[in-house]
Amino acid sequence: MGSYATAVSQHPDAAVAVAEVIGQSLERTGERPGMAILFTSGAHVGQAPRIARTVREGLMPATLLGCTAGGTLAHRQEIEEGPSVVLFTARIDGVQPLRLDGPRLPDDLPEGTATVLVGDPFTFDAATFASSVRPDLTVVGGLASASPRPGGNHLTLGDETFTDGAVALVLPVEAGARAVVATGCRPVGEPMVVTDAEENRIRSLAGRPAVERLRSLLSSADEAGAERIRRGLHLGVVFDEHREAFGAGDFLIRSIIGVDQATGALAVSDTVPVGTTVQFQVRDAEAATVDLDERLSDHSAGAALAFTCNGRGSHLFGRPGHDAEHLVDGLDTTAVAGMSCAGEIGPVGNVHHVHGFTASVLLLAPLLGK
């Protein structure tokens, strides 16, 4: 019997679907696992509390976390449409459930602790939460994406279901958890220092209007490159100014949300202070594939919990399953489970952020003797 397992059902009847995932989990990890994580999508979203209750009764996990999502990941699959129930189980002892009363973790978490967190996108202040995480902790998770309206998503923690805030599981240090955050962008042009900015508006880069810098980038690119820039332009903000050179993994990616031709300013999805080093970035399927593979190249894992943007999948790669397949192949494990998110949480460098378009993944070490 294994240490980790991912079970999945796409049956349209919620009762049958939950019975199938419980049966698969019992075969693979047995009853009373130390941790169970439940992802529910599609037509089953309204049945999420009932599904969670059935999992508790049928599997009797020590801890249970659940979230409703627009899509799910299981093994090599990404199920973007229709009903699906994914149940991840692990024979890990010492997992602690956590209901967040506000946008921060408790102050007494041990150094090196890893936390899996899911939150409601309408009521949980994920940005404030991420900025408050201590650098010696690891948090990976995402925001529920099943419903576009407040109160429409369900979060499960143990025998309780919530429609607001956030819930989490704190893993023991022995789980050997590590975070991988793949942004899916590649830098284009040259790094530049922000020389004039106010809040989220960048007026000048390296002493020239920001829009002028963008026009120069477009004019220097070939036709194919210019088209990629037009379709997938973002801005990378350097998170370690002490580096002498910057590569694909050295940036926090932010969206460019507006261009003011009259003033020459660019509006971005975050505050970028004067003196910050930035570089334009292009997001496309090729860049996202290379980025994910490079970040996985030095890792193996017993299991992986994946929180991917709902703008990836077939929207970015032209087909579902891309991220799941690369995780299974790159990590040499089929115990991959996760969800598509309305925002992903994970560390870049030693600082946590809320991301978009990323694959934020928590790797779990093989558990010997389980």
GUDO-483339 format. One record per atom (N, C-alpha, C): residue in three letters; x negated, y, z. Coordinates in steps of 0.001 Angstrom, whole numbers, plus 500000, padded with zeros to 6 digits. Layout:
% GUDO-483339
ALAXYZ...
% end
This chain:
% GUDO-483339
MET499148498814500000MET500000500000500000MET499109501241500000GLY499471502242499164GLY498599503373498959GLY498751504465499999SER497815505418499952SER497839506562500863SER498758507658500372TYR498888507787499021TYR499705508822498417TYR500584508188497343ALA501731508810497106ALA502588508348496014ALA503468509487495545THR503748509482494250THR504717510398493665THR505830509575493052ALA507060509854493437ALA508237509172492900ALA509088510186492154VAL509741509750491075VAL510535510680490274VAL511767509975489728SER512851510718489649SER514068510231489014SER514720511372488242GLN515216511057487051GLN515975512013486255GLN517433511582486116HIS517884510704486986HIS519262510231486900HIS520224511394487147PRO521305511506486384PRO522225512637486535PRO523076512586487806ASP523174511412488426ASP523906511281489680ASP522930511472490842ALA523168512484491685ALA522235512797492754ALA522049511638493712ALA523103510902493997ALA523005509772494926ALA522101508690494363VAL522225508431493083VAL521368507425492450VAL519931507924492392ALA519755509203492047ALA518407509765491922ALA517644509677493240VAL518285510049494343VAL517581510017495629VAL517320508582496054ALA518219507674495737ALA517973506262496053ALA516771505739495286GLU516638506164494041GLU515506505706493227GLU514180506213493782VAL514099507488494160VAL512814507998494649VAL512478507420496022ILE513483507177496848ILE513216506542498138ILE512688505126497919GLY513315504390496997GLY512858503025496715GLY511435502981496207GLN511102503885495287GLN509732503930494767GLN508743504256495879SER509106505200496754SER508209505605497836SER508012504483498844LEU509072503763499163LEU508945502643500097LEU507996501580499557GLU508042501360498256GLU507154500369497644GLU505701500819497677ARG505470502125497564ARG504101502616497358ARG503414503083498643THR504156503752499522THR503540504228500769THR504247503709502017GLY505375503035501859GLY506080502475503003GLY506905503502503747GLU507635503045504758GLU508457503960505530GLU507615504723506546ARG508225505778507077ARG507609506651508075ARG506264507239507634PRO506174507784506429PRO504924508475506064PRO504756509724506914GLY503524510163507060GLY503273511359507859GLY503767512631507204MET503886512614505870MET504305513814505153MET505122513417503934ALA506227514138503716ALA507017513988502497ALA507355515376501979ILE507216515563500663ILE507529516850500031ILE508492516576498886LEU509583517314498856LEU510695517054497952LEU510912518251497031PHE510921517997495733PHE511208519036494740PHE512480518637493993THR513465519526493960THR514761519232493358THR515083520287492311SER515506519841491118SER515774520794490042SER517079520458489331GLY517400521310488364GLY518527521047487487GLY519863520991488205ALA520721520100487740ALA522076519993488278ALA522099519522489716HIS520989519034490237HIS520940518555491621HIS520704519665492644VAL520479520892492185VAL520109521955493120VAL521165522146494202GLY522426522123493828GLY523482522283494809GLY523572521140495802GLN522968520003495443GLN522969518830496312GLN521682518723497136ALA520832519756497082ALA519525519676497743ALA519619519341499228PRO520513519961500008PRO520592519585501430PRO520975518114501624ARG521897517622500811ARG522307516217500909ARG521164515285500522ILE520445515641499474ILE519305514815499044ILE518256514761500155ALA517952515914500754ALA516960515952501840ALA517412515101503024ARG518686515180503362ARG519208514378504479ARG519056512877504196THR519335512489502956THR519210511078502588THR517765510613502655VAL516829511474502236VAL515400511133502337VAL515007510950503792ARG515457511834504667ARG515126511696506089ARG515649510379506652GLU516886510026506282GLU517489508812506821GLU516886507549506220GLY516561507589504920GLY516081506395504253GLY514595506149504359LEU513827507225504518LEU512371507106504532LEU511774507387505909MET512468508191506702MET512046508557508057MET510627509135508104PRO510342510164507292PRO509003510772507342PRO508822511559508632ALA507585511667509080ALA507297512475510266ALA507550513949509998THR507234514414508795THR507511515797508389THR508061515796506976LEU508978516723506710LEU509593516832505386LEU509668518301504991LEU509175518596503787LEU509249519929503193LEU509985519800501876GLY510841520764501551GLY511564520690500285GLY511798522046499675CYS511974522062498346CYS512203523305497621CYS512950523011496329THR513828523932495935THR514507523817494651THR513731524591493593ALA513707524047492393ALA512836524594491347ALA513492524496489980GLY513066525373489093GLY513545525316487727GLY513025524112486973GLY511863523609487362GLY511273522424486751GLY510368521734487738THR510052520478487468THR509222519689488377THR508070519032487624LEU507045518640488387LEU505915517868487867LEU505854516542488600ALA505573515489487854ALA505415514167488462ALA504533513326487563HIS503412512859488111HIS502451512069487326HIS502009512903486117ARG502254512423484911ARG501864513132483693ARG503022513929483102GLN504139513993483803GLN505336514643483279GLN505529516048483841GLU506096516909483015GLU506663518160483476GLU508094518200482959ILE509036518139483878ILE510450518064483515ILE511019519468483600GLU511168520099482443GLU511548521508482393GLU513051521719482350GLU513775520729481864GLU515226520878481720GLU515923519651482292GLY517170519853482706GLY517955518750483220GLY517622518421484659PRO518356517463485233PRO518159517124486645PRO516891516322486874SER516242516592487990SER515102515773488404SER514921515893489914VAL514486514791490502VAL514100514756491907VAL512707514153491968VAL511770514866492581VAL510401514388492753VAL510112514324494242LEU509601513191494687LEU509286512992496103LEU507833512569496237PHE507044513387496917PHE505641513091497186PHE505515512625498631THR504832511514498849THR504634511007500206THR503158510750500456ALA502764510935501700ALA501361510749502080ALA501284510170503480ARG500383509239503658ARG500163508650504970ARG499081509463505706ILE499453510703506013ILE498582511624506739ILE499192511863508115ASP498398511706509143ASP498866511971510500ASP498519513403510911GLY499283513943511832GLY498965515249512390GLY499425516434511585VAL500351516242510615VAL500900517356509846VAL501914518104510706GLN501838519442510673GLN502699520262511517GLN503661521092510666PRO504977521003510935PRO505939521844510203PRO505903523278510724LEU506238524218509840LEU506149525625510217LEU507231526419509501ARG508076527072510259ARG509054528026509724ARG508515529425509989LEU508339530219508926LEU507762531547509090LEU508833532555509490ASP508613533225510613ASP509523534274511066ASP509248535598510364GLY508052535760509851GLY507664536978509146GLY506601536624508122PRO506053537606507430PRO505114537340506341PRO503677537130506801ARG503481536229507784ARG502124535893508171ARG502119534559508902LEU500972533900508869LEU500796532647509581LEU500539532908511062PRO500768531904511905PRO500396532065513315PRO498897532329513466ASP498541533064514479ASP497144533441514679ASP496277532298515186ASP496910531238515695ASP496132530191516358ASP495848528977515485LEU496018529078514167LEU495702527932513311LEU494203527665513338PRO493808526396513410PRO492375526081513474PRO491646526455512186GLU490395526804512334GLU489556527107511172GLU489521525918510224GLY489632526183508928GLY489593525127507920GLY490928524497507624THR491978524942508281THR493308524385508064THR493819524736506667ALA494530523784506053ALA495193524023504774ALA496698523957504975THR497409524832504287THR498858524921504426THR499520524855503059VAL500577524044502961VAL501440524004501775VAL502678524823502104LEU502995525814501276LEU504071526747501596LEU504998526929500394VAL506299526970500664VAL507286527339499648VAL508179528419500224GLY508552529380499390GLY509318530519499877GLY510424530923498924ASP511353531712499437ASP512434532267498639ASP511956533568497996PRO512085533719496681PRO511516534897496014PRO512228536208496356PHE513443536140496910PHE514213537351497171PHE514036537885498590THR513661537027499533THR513609537456500932THR512242537302501583PHE511333536592500939PHE510007536380501516PHE509011537328500866ASP508342538143501676ASP507357539111501173ASP506032538378500940ALA505942537743499785ALA504789536890499501ALA503501537684499371ALA503571538891498826ALA502355539696498656ALA501768540095500004THR502630540546500920THR502150540888502259THR501614539661502971PHE502309538544502814PHE501844537301503418PHE500451536938502904ALA500283536919501584ALA499008536490501001ALA497860537355501495SER498086538658501573SER497011539567501997SER496644539392503462SER497512538725504241SER497254538567505666SER496556537254506011VAL496398536348505041VAL495818535033505330VAL494327535177505644ARG493909534576506745ARG492498534619507123ARG491636533935506064PRO490406534415505849PRO489537533830504821PRO489087532411505127ASP489202531958506383ASP488787530598506717ASP489938529600506572LEU491098530065506102LEU492253529197505882LEU492526529057504394THR493229527989504032THR493628527770502647THR495142527620502595VAL495785528414501759VAL497230528309501551VAL497485528171500055VAL498252527162499679VAL498666526969498299VAL500169526708498298GLY500869527316497374GLY502306527093497290GLY502937527942496223GLY504255528105496336GLY504952528871495324GLY506330529292495780LEU506960530114494949LEU508286530634495227LEU509327529854494439ALA510436529539495106ALA511514528756494500ALA512001529415493207SER512348528588492230SER512678529126490906SER513959528542490328ALA514754527850491151ALA515947527196490617ALA517074528169490326SER517158529242491109SER518283530165490977SER517792531588490791PRO518429532358489894PRO518032533758489690PRO518745534724490618ARG519463534218491620ARG520208535107492509ARG519865534836493973PRO519936535862494820PRO519690535660496251PRO520650534629496845GLY520104533769497692GLY520912532744498329GLY521112531493497498GLY520601531483496274GLY520835530339495401GLY519816529233495514ASN518685529508496172ASN517649528493496341ASN517731527877497739HIS517249526641497846HIS517260525940499124HIS515835525549499507LEU515483525796500772LEU514219525366501348LEU514526524386502472THR513790523288502520THR514007522275503547THR512791522162504444LEU513037522079505727LEU511988521794506702LEU512589520863507761GLY512129519628507761GLY512682518647508689GLY514149518431508434ASP514990518632509452ASP516425518423509298ASP517184519734509098GLU516474520809508728GLU517113522101508495GLU516926522549507050THR517930523267506547THR517870523846505219THR518076525350505326PHE517281526109504568PHE517322527562504608PHE517514528118503201THR518066529314503111THR518170530008501827THR517382531311501842ASP516507531467502836ASP515707532677502918ASP514354532349503550GLY513427533322503474GLY512135533181504144GLY511231532154503496ALA510482531462504321ALA509519530479503825ALA509353529372504845VAL508972528204504343VAL508686527049505195VAL507368526446504732ALA506702525719505630ALA505358525241505308ALA505024523993506105LEU504016523298505631LEU503396522200506364LEU501916522526506537VAL501446522442507759VAL500038522684508057VAL499332521333508135LEU498348521138507268LEU497646519860507180LEU496442519839508109PRO496122518694508660PRO494915518610509481PRO493667518748508623VAL492591519175509252VAL491327519341508530VAL490895518032507884GLU491251516907508499GLU490856515591507979GLU491453515282506607ALA492467516041506191ALA493056515815504867ALA492114516235503746GLY491079517009504082GLY490091517409503089GLY490672518219501947ALA491616519092502250ALA492309519845501205ALA491433520948500630ARG491518521121499310ARG490794522182498604ARG491740522814497596ALA491527524074497304ALA492394524790496377ALA491704525000495034VAL492480524871493972VAL492037525221492627VAL493099526142492037VAL492687527320491587VAL493604528269490963VAL493091528562489559ALA493832528107488558ALA493468528324487161ALA494321529445486598THR493693530549486241THR494436531723485785THR494839531638484320GLY494077530914483535GLY494448530740482140GLY494093531898481241CYS493160532753481652CYS492752533893480834CYS491264533830480515ARG490878534509479458ARG489459534706479180ARG489196536187478970PRO488051536688479439PRO487751538120479295PRO487415538469477852VAL487814539677477455VAL487463540215476133VAL486932541625476334GLY486076542051475428GLY485448543359475582GLY484405543324476679GLU484194544454477332GLU483175544575478360GLU483790545024479686PRO483146544683480811PRO483622545199482101PRO483512546721482141MET484485547350482805MET484503548811482923MET484932549193484331VAL484470550348484783VAL484854550856486094VAL486045551798485939VAL487017551648486828VAL488167552559486856VAL487686553915487374THR487833554950486555THR487332556277486929THR488436557273487260ASP489692556928486973ASP490807557777487381ASP492047556896487467ALA492700556907488626ALA493882556069488818ALA494731556627489939GLU496016556312489875GLU496950556655490944GLU497950555521491073GLU497962554910492250GLU498810553751492510GLU498550552696491427ASN499576552305490643ASN499359551248489654ASN499095551789488250ARG498804553067488136ARG498534553687486831ARG497035553963486697ILE496433553369485691ILE495013553599485406ILE494922554613484281ARG494359555788484614ARG494282556853483614ARG493027556755482755SER491898556397483401SER490669556333482608SER489811555157483034LEU489083554613482058LEU488141553523482260LEU486786553968481728ALA485778553931482592ALA484427554352482223ALA484434555740481580GLY485254556634482158GLY485237558029481739GLY486061558368480530ARG486754557403479942ARG487597557676478772ARG489013557212479047PRO490027557788478398PRO491412557371478634PRO491568555856478462ALA492324555234479342ALA492469553784479319ALA493053553294477998VAL494037554023477456VAL494628553620476179VAL493592553680475062GLU492701554656475121GLU491636554753474120GLU490721553533474193ARG490418553077475400ARG489614551856475555ARG490323550650474953LEU491631550592475134LEU492391549486474553LEU492399549559473026ARG492588550747472470ARG492552550893471004ARG491198550473470453SER490129550830471163SER488784550453470717SER488610548941470720LEU489163548278471734LEU489088546821471790LEU489807546201470602LEU490990546692470295LEU491758546153469170LEU491045546384467838SER490456547563467671SER489809547883466398SER488550547060466162SER487909546607467245SER486675545830467104SER486935544334466923ALA488184543879467140ALA488514542463467028ALA488888542120465591ASP488679540853465204ASP489158540422463894ASP490676540278463950GLU491278539948462808GLU492742539933462733GLU493359538948463721ALA492787537748463792ALA493325536740464711ALA493135537162466162GLY491959537723466467GLY491694538170467826GLY492607539307468238ALA492844540243467325ALA493726541364467633ALA495147540880467901GLU495585539888467148GLU496929539353467367GLU497036538669468726ARG495984537937469127ARG495994537311470451ARG496038538369471555ILE495327539468471348ILE495336540555472332ILE496736541151472437ARG497379541372471311ARG498721541963471326ARG499723541046472019ARG499575539731471834ARG500549538789472393ARG500270538448473853GLY499000538517474297GLY498694538009475628GLY497743538860476427LEU497870540188476320LEU496926541077477000LEU497241541190478495HIS496200541060479319HIS496282541265480763HIS495045542051481193LEU494979542342482468LEU493820543032483018LEU493243542182484136GLY491923541994484103GLY491240541269485159GLY490577542233486122VAL490835542042487418VAL490251542876488462VAL489175542062489174VAL487952542526489155VAL486842541801489776VAL487059541711491286PHE486903540500491838PHE487090540358493281PHE485770540308494044ASP484639540228493348ASP483337540271494003ASP482442541227493229GLU482383542463493682GLU481634543506492976GLU480123543292493063HIS479670542365493877HIS478234542161494045HIS477632541278492950ARG478464540643492137ARG477927539813491053ARG477282540684489981GLU476214540155489385GLU475538540899488323GLU476248540734486982ALA476917539594486788ALA477663539352485555ALA478974538683485927PHE479978538862485066PHE481314538357485367PHE481764537384484294GLY482307536262484741GLY482853535262483831GLY484340535079484065ALA484912534037483424ALA486363533842483451ALA486903533657484862GLY486122533078485757GLY486624532801487095GLY486421533907488112ASP485971535071487661ASP485603536138488595ASP486636537253488700PHE487842537000488148PHE488843538058488088PHE490164537617488710LEU490823538571489314LEU492221538434489678LEU493025539007488519ILE493911538207487938ILE494620538607486730ILE495895539355487079ARG496078540504486448ARG497286541294486625ARG497864541669485255SER499192541760485202SER499878542090483947SER499761543582483647ILE499687543903482363ILE499814545283481905ILE501287545485481570ILE501960546347482328ILE503415546440482218ILE503880547684481477GLY502948548551481080GLY503356549734480350GLY502179550514479808VAL502423551245478726VAL501407552096478104VAL502008553485477917ASP501337554476478439ASP501784555867478287ASP500885556548477259GLN501381556618476030GLN500566557178474950GLN500273558663475188ALA501191559369475834ALA501016560816476031ALA499857561117476980THR499743560335478054THR498701560604479045THR497492559685478902GLY497628558636478098GLY496533557687477929GLY496386556700479059ALA497436556550479878ALA497361555682481054ALA497954554311480772LEU497469553313481514LEU498030551971481508LEU498653551705482879ALA499848551153482871ALA500493550740484116ALA500299549241484287VAL499839548829485464VAL499585547416485733VAL500405546975486942SER500464545667487155SER501351545100488175SER500706545058489560ASP499809545993489838ASP499166546060491147ASP498470547408491259THR498100547774492462THR497300548978492670THR495834548673492387VAL495190549499491571VAL493782549312491217VAL493035550603491566PRO492302550626492667PRO491656551867493119PRO490529552312492187VAL490240553600492223VAL489074554152491531VAL487819553462492059GLY486899553132491148GLY485666552446491512GLY485721550941491328THR486918550405491050THR487071548963490821THR486581548603489426THR485910547467489311THR485500546954487997THR486608546090487427VAL486959546349486182VAL488019545591485514VAL487547545192484121GLN488274544273483511GLN487996543876482131GLN489294543364481520PHE489534543741480283PHE490711543214479602PHE490602541695479468GLN491761541036479496GLN491827539583479438GLN492887539162478417VAL492662538018477805VAL493642537442476883VAL494106536103477430ARG495424535936477475ARG495995534666477905ARG496613533977476685ASP496138532766476423ASP496745531940475385ASP496521530486475749ALA497070529582474942ALA497015528158475273ALA495581527649475334GLU494746528081474399GLU493357527617474378GLU492611528078475628ALA492777529356475986ALA492102529873477172ALA492588529174478435ALA493900528925478510ALA494454528267479692ALA493947526835479829THR493811526138478713THR493312524756478743THR491862524718479202VAL491033525579478625VAL489616525616478986VAL489459525977480462ASP490228526954480924ASP490115527402482307ASP490476526281483282LEU491589525590483027LEU492009524509483918LEU490985523379483928ASP490518522986482758ASP489553521878482693ASP488244522231483399GLU487777523460483221GLU486529523867483873GLU486675523866485388ARG487821524273485878ARG488011524332487330ARG488155522944487941LEU488600521985487138LEU488734520618487633LEU487473519788487445SER486521520298486686SER485383519474486248SER484529518966487398ASP484476519680488491ASP483633519268489622ASP484422518580490726HIS485683518229490446HIS486537517701491501HIS487072516316491153SER487326515545492198SER488186514377492128SER489091514466493342ALA490171513696493362ALA491115513825494460ALA491932512555494610GLY492423512357495828GLY493365511268496043GLY494748511641495573ALA495064512942495608ALA496362513433495182ALA496261514922494921ALA497297515468494266ALA497328516903493983ALA498759517405494054LEU498936518554494707LEU500210519258494746LEU500068520505493880ALA500866520577492824ALA500691521612491809ALA501862522586491814PHE501530523875491832PHE502522524940491770PHE502179525783490544THR502951525596489487THR502623526225488212THR503678527272487856CYS503248528269487111CYS504165529328486710CYS505213528783485744ASN506442529269485889ASN507477528849484953ASN507285529447483567GLY506242530274483393GLY505878530768482064GLY504826529932481380ARG504363528854482039ARG503429527925481403ARG504246526835480699GLY503835525598480762GLY504607524539480123GLY504803524791478646SER505988524503478149SER506250524641476715SER506230526096476275HIS506446527032477208HIS506400528446476828HIS505000528854476378LEU503983528306477012LEU502603528671476698LEU501945527668475760PHE502170526376476009PHE501445525334475286PHE502240524714474143GLY503500525079474009GLY504323524534472933GLY504936523190473245ARG504659522656474414ARG505230521369474827ARG505102521257476343PRO505985520495476983PRO505830520260478417PRO504761519212478688GLY504248519189479896GLY503325518136480324GLY501865518483480279HIS501506519637479734HIS500089519967479567HIS499347519963480898ASP499815520745481870ASP499091520855483133ASP499063519529483879ALA500198518842483906ALA500259517555484609ALA499272516558484014GLU499209516479482706GLU498288515553482054GLU496843515877482390HIS496494517150482356HIS495108517538482633HIS494752517302484103LEU495717517459484996LEU495453517164486403LEU495219515674486619VAL496067514842486027VAL495898513388486170VAL494558512945485600ASP494246513402484392ASP492999512978483744ASP491774513580484418GLY491860514851484804GLY490698515515485377GLY490379515078486785LEU491412514690487554LEU491207514324488958LEU491182512826489180ASP491522512062488148ASP491537510605488231ASP492494510120489315THR493705510662489304THR494766510206490197THR496106510410489516THR497043509505489762THR498398509690489251THR499321510281490314ALA498817510469491529ALA499629511020492618ALA499656512542492513VAL500262513029491426VAL500397514460491165VAL501876514812491254ALA502193515826492021ALA503582516267492162ALA503608517773492292GLY504728518374491898GLY504805519820492037GLY506040520399491405MET505994521709491205MET507152522444490719MET506717523654489908SER507615524132489058SER507414525416488400SER507930526503489326CYS507261527639489332CYS507478528648490372CYS507813530013489788ALA508439530825490629ALA508677532229490315ALA507536533102490827GLY506418532514491115GLY505221533160491649GLY504438532121492414GLU503126532110492243GLU502288531100492868GLU501372531769493893ILE501049531037494934ILE500189531546495996ILE498932530691496065GLY497787531334496101GLY496533530602496212GLY495366531555496326PRO494205531043496739PRO493038531904496921PRO492241532101495630VAL491757533313495460VAL490744533625494446VAL489569534194495215GLY488420533532495127GLY487357533843496058GLY487812533374497432ASN487709534216498425ASN488213533855499756ASN489393534731500167VAL490064535310499160VAL491228536156499410VAL492438535561498711HIS493563535492499422HIS494781534927498852HIS495594535998498130HIS496297535564497085HIS497102536472496281HIS498357535753495814VAL499327536555495382VAL500461536033494620VAL500104536161493151HIS500254535073492415HIS499832535038491020HIS501021534879490087GLY500766535110488818GLY501692534782487751GLY500929534054486667PHE501574533105486017PHE501011532332484910PHE499877531395485331THR499689531166486621THR498602530294487045THR499089528867487275ALA498121527975487410ALA498326526665488019ALA497563526710489341SER498300526792490444SER497699526819491784SER497883525439492394VAL496769524771492685VAL496809523350493009VAL496084523089494322LEU496691522262495175LEU496041521812496400LEU495592520372496199LEU494279520151496265LEU493716518813496111LEU493586518164497481LEU493992516916497579LEU493887516156498821LEU492882515047498646ALA492015514860499644ALA490945513880499552ALA491518512463499659PRO490841511486499063PRO491236510098499278PRO491193509771500769LEU492186509019501242LEU492255508653502647LEU491787507221502811LEU490620507045503398LEU490041505712503547LEU490713504987504692GLY490932503723504483GLY491467502886505553GLY492947503016505753LYS493654503751504883LYS495095503911505017LYS495821502867504206
% end
